[in-house]
Amino acid sequence: MRDRSDHRPTMGDIAEAAGVSQMTVSRVLRGSGSASAEARARVEQAAHQLGYVPNRLATALRDESTPLVAVILPTLGNRVFSEVLAGVTETLAGQGMQPVFGVTEYDPLREAALVRDLLSWRPRGIILPGLEHAKGTRAAIRASGVRVAEVMDLDGDPISVAFGLSQVEAGRATARHMLARGYRRFGWIGAQGGRDLRASKRLAGFRETVRAAGAQMVAERVFDGPSAMVQGRRGTAMLLDGLARPDAIYFANDDLAAGGLMHCLAEGLTVPRDVALAGFNGLGFLEALPVRLTTVETPRREMGISAARHVMGDGPVAEAKVDLGFRLVAGETS
């Protein structure tokens, strides 16, 4: 037996330890061809004991693809995208594939660089957030020939197939709800310096509906930093202390809205009598708040599942936009 302390275990080492041919080892590890149950068990046991890790790059060069799916995320600072990734991961795991992801922080140039880098690993597919990408990003994806899916948004032109909801309509639905409750002076609190284009689309739909009804947008505040409860709390204080005080505030997401609620409770304000609040996403942590927040629930996990199935080629998709819908949840804050 060779001393294996100075080299990585190979299929030859496994064959020697299991007492089978290298061809049998290859068949077992690749999951193709025939091998007896006994031989398969010996190979798997030997591979485990030797700590064998397959050379995926060699496989990629031979097959011109890897068992990887590239996933681009706009941020790790918002649990919304972790739920999308969870849907992707659980779907791919059932097919023996793995996601590999990069984070853009809402920077289109960073997204372009990440896409090119991830495509160099020859993934089976790529999943992107939103529909707005640099021209070079679209060109690189199309030239690669990989299957592509976009998630979260339907307001635009997909590269191939998009799975999500209309962000503009979500904003309109929230505005209609608040107007029906009698509010006429509105504020907006956002984050990411306005780089979150999906939040901008919601605001556009909200603003359009408010103005069409003869009501007003009287105050808007957008923070440059990441979306967080502390920003929502600060923004709410600024809007309510300003000269143009709104009687209802629309937040870019639930994190910001929860921060706004915390400010109101700390200041002894009654919600919604003193000010109404509405968020977006329907995140699970809202159940822990002392007051039920008005929000829009979005199918984040379903977006990840649908996108993963598409890039794996699991069935044809007839339309370029797959609307997974949303649900406005009227809580106690409006």
Beta strands, then each sheet from edge to edge (+ up, - down):
strand 1: 68-73
strand 2: 98-103
strand 3: 125-129
strand 4: 147-153
strand 5: 161-165
strand 6: 185-190
strand 7: 216-222
strand 8: 248-251
strand 9: 276-278
strand 10: 295-297
strand 11: 321-323
strand 12: 327-329
sheet 1: 2+ 1+ 3+ 4+ 5+ 11+
sheet 2: 7+ 6+ 8+ 9+
sheet 3: 10+ 12-
end
